[in-house]
Amino acid sequence: MTCPKCHGEGAHFSRTKWKDLLPKCIGLKVYRCGLCSFRFYAQPVGATRDSSGRSWVKKKFKGAFGLKKNLHQTALILFAFLIFLLVIRYLTAEANIRPNV
């Protein structure tokens, strides 16, 4: 893997962190350059485009478990985002206070 910053050949897989979940769900892997320590996302080595040119297909068959895992991660992220939006809406809503007559 070639580093996009220094163009060195020393890039390797990097540890996955919480902020890497969304790119991971769309098939990107996290790499770190061993020469300049630059961290970047890229398609896995050995991945090619399918005939339509729209999606990436790995040469190795990942199996159904990998697909289910990615779908579960995506659903969990979307659910957490929905809860976040509901909390923000609740916190920013103005209270309807009626004066006692």
Number of C-alpha atoms within 10 A of each C-alpha: 17 14 22 15 12 13 13 14 13 16 22 15 16 14 10 12 8 6 8 14 17 14 13 17 16 14 18 17 20 20 24 19 23 15 13 14 14 14 17 17 17 15 18 17 10 9 13 14 11 11 9 7 9 8 11 17 18 15 10 8 8 10 8 8 9 11 12 11 12 17 14 13 16 17 12 12 13 12 12 12 12 12 11 12 12 12 11 11 11 11 10 9 8 8 8 6 6 6 5 4 3
